[in-house]
Amino acid sequence: MLVTLIAAARGTGLLDTRFGDDRPLDAAGWHAVERALPALAPLAAAELRYCSPSPCARQTGDVLGLAPLAQPALRDCDMGRWHGMTLHEVTLREPAAVNAWLTDPRTAPHGGEPLVSFVTRVGSWLDTRPEVADGRVVAVTEPSVIRAAMLYALKAPPHAYWRTEVHPLSVISFSGGGGHWNLRLG
């Protein structure tokens, strides 16, 4: 099976990215998806097409012609009381909590989901994709979900999460299944 993940276009600048950002695409996001459409349109031929429940992911998938089905398991990490805030805002208010969150992947000082639980949730979603005739699955989701999927597939240590970058409209594929995944670039 081949599972391809597409990072949703952004509705805001990266410096204004908020935890659990549920804002829709802005004009710049719409234009970015439209520019990427020729390269990404062939992915709409996949038999199964999904997206995270966020407005950005849904709108990105719709512009790409995927008509994706929302999957709760593909939602961003639950950031509890930090939801809607920027990292800068949280760091000013709770510097010790931010430090704990960045250094211990089993903690959730925000009251939401620990990083290890987030990675496990995303990995479980990957492992439970049904077999399809054409063997292709595509999903549009947040960059954080793609980072979690890469960690799961590579069986990388949790601190590697902070050392990966996924830009809007990036595409990455995973081949395999059932807990045995290969990262496929290009």
C-alpha positions, 0 to 999 in steps of 0.5 A, a space after each residue: 500500500 502507498 499512503 501519501 500525505 500532503 501538508 495543508 496550505 496555511 491560512 496565516 504566516 508561519 510566525 503567527 501559527 497557533 496551536 490547534 489553528 482552526 482558521 480557514 485558508 486566507 487568500 495567500 493559502 488559496 493561491 498557493 494551493 491553486 499554484 500547486 494544483 497541476 503537480 498535486 492533481 494526479 493524487 486525486 486518482 487515489 481510491 481513498 482520500 482523507 483529510 484532517 478535520 481542520 478547515 485548512 486541510 478540508 479546503 486544501 483537499 477540496 481545491 485539489 479535487 480530492 473530496 476528502 473524508 475527514 478523519 478525527 485521527 488525523 487532527 493536530 495534537 491536542 494542545 489543551 489550554 494552549 489551543 489558539 495561542 502561539 508558541 511565543 505567547 505560551 513561552 511568555 506565560 509558562 516558560 517552565 511548562 514549555 521547557 517541560 513539553 519540549 524536553 519530555 515527550 511523555 508530558 502534557 503540561 498544557 493539559 492536552 495530549 503528550 507527544 508520544 500519544 500523538 505519534 501513537 495515534 497517527 501511527 495507528 491511523 496509518 496501520 489501520 488503512 484498509 487495503 484498496 484495489 489500486 493500493 493508493 491512499 492520500 490524505 491532507 493534514 497538518 504538518 505536525 501530523 506528517 512529522 508524527 507519521 515520519 517518526 512512527 514509520 522510521 521508529 525514530 526517538 520522540 526528540 526527532 520530532 523537533 528536528 523535522 520540518 514540513 512546509 505547507 503543501 509538502 508531499 511525503 509517502 509511506 509504502 508498506 503497512 501494518 507497522 512496517 513502513 518505508 519513507 518514500 521521498 520524491 
